[in-house]
Structure formats: C-alpha cells, structure tokens
Amino acid sequence: MAKKFQIIGLSLLLVAFGWECFSQTLSDNKIESLLAELHHKIDMLWESEYAEFTQSSQNTTTSIALVDMNLTNKQWKPYEQIRADFKLSDEQEKFGQMARIILYISGSICVILAERFKKGCLWKNNG
C-alpha cells in the first residue's frame, strides 16, 4: 500500500513538473506576442513621423515617403483589444496554475502517507 502511494505521489509530482514547463512556454509566447505588437505600433509611429518630415518644408531631401494612414489606422489595436485576443490564453494559464497546485499538494500528501505507512501506523508518532 505504501509503495502505491509513493508511486502515485511521485507520478503526480512529475506530471506537475511537466505541466509547469509547458505553462512557462505558453506564458513566454504570450509575452513575446505582446512585445511584437508594441514594436509594430512603434514602427508605424516612426513611419508616420518620417512621412510627415519628408513632406515638410524643413526637409531638404528630394525623397517622399508615403504612409497609408487608413491602413495604419485599421492595423492599430487598442490595448483592450490586444488583451481580449489573449482571453483564452489567460483562462488556460489560470486553469493550469490551479491544476499544478492540486497536483503538487496531492503528490506531496501521497509521498507523506507512503512514508507513514512504511513505518507501520499512519497515526502513531514514531518520534
């Protein structure tokens, strides 16, 4: 009986560890996507600023860069929309965190019970 609890406990801890690795990857990918969106917005701001500069009377160059402001406006997402795009990912992350907590606690309890069963009595203090 003690050996079964120990095997179950260690298996749960192993699954929780694997889940932790997967969850961290998911979180890293989400952060990377958010950063990419911010960089894209900064790039569009720069292009707009540059286009304004090239058309100004203070510019002495002969080149003209045009930016499609309608396209830029369509691509521009407010932060609330960006966060809404990650709603499912956020829910998966919350579920994963709760599942890991349950697995860690269950696994630890099983390992502790296994050790107590090895000593012969669950409730007896062998100190």
N, C-alpha and C positions, 0 to 999 in steps of 0.2 A: 504494500500500500504506500509506504514511504517513498519507494523508488518511483512509483507512478506520479505522485505529487511533484517530486523533484524533476522528472522528465517534462511534465506538463508546465511547470513553472519556468524551467529553463527555455522551453519552446516558446512560451508566451513572451519572455524577455527578448528572445531572438527575433520574433516577429515584430515586436515593438521597435527594436533597433533598426530593422529593415525599413519599417514604415517611417521612422524618423529620417532616414537617409532620403527616401522618396519625397517626403514632405518638404525637406530643405531644398531639394532640387526644384520643386514646384514654386516655392517661395522665391528662390533666386530668379527663376524665369519670369515671374510676375514683376519683380523689381526691375529686371532688365528691360522688360517691355515698357514699363512706366518711364524709365530713363530714356529709352529710344523715342518715345512720344515727346518728351520735353526737348530733346535735341532737335527733333523735326520742327517743332514750333520755333525754336531759336533760329534755325536755319531759314525758316520762312520770314521771320522778322528781319534778319540780315538782308535777305534778297529784296524785301520791300524797301528797306532803308537805302540799300545800294541803288535800286532803281530810281528812287527819289533824288539821290545825289547825282546820278548820271544825267538827269534831266534838269538839274538846277542851273541857274546862270553862273554859279560859282565854280562849276566844273569846267575845266579847260580841256578835257579829253573829247575825242570825237565819237567814242562808242556810246551806244544807247542800249541799256538792258531793260527789258520789259517783263513785268510780273503780272500774271493773270490774277487780279485781285479777287475775282469771283471764285476761281478755283481755290485760291488760298483760303478764302472765307469758308468754302464748303469743307475743306480738309481740317479746318481749325475746330478742335473739340474742346469744349469747356471741361474743367476738371471733373465736374459732376458726371458728365457723360463717360469720361475715361474710367472713373471709379465704377459706374454702372456696368461697364463692359467686363469688369472683374468680379461681379457679384457672385457668380457660380464658383469661381476660384476661391473667393473668400469663404463661402459656405463649406467647400471641400476642406479647406485648411482648418476651419473650426471643428468639423467632424473628425478630421484626422488627429487633431490635438486631443480631443476628448477620448478617442479610441486608444491613443497611445497611453494616456493617463490610466485608463482602465486596464490595459494590458500590463503596464508596469506594476500597478498595485496587485492585480490578480497573480501575476507571475511571482512577485515577491512573497505574497501570502502562501502560495503553493510551496515555494522553497523553504519558507519558515516552518510550515506544517510538516513537510517532509523531514526536516531536521528534528522536530519534536517527536514524530513517530519513530524515528531511528532510536531515540533514547527510551522508548518503551511506553511512555504515557504522555498524552497531549497536555493534560492539566497539571501534572506533578512538577514541582520545582526541583530540578536536579542540581541545585547550587550548593 
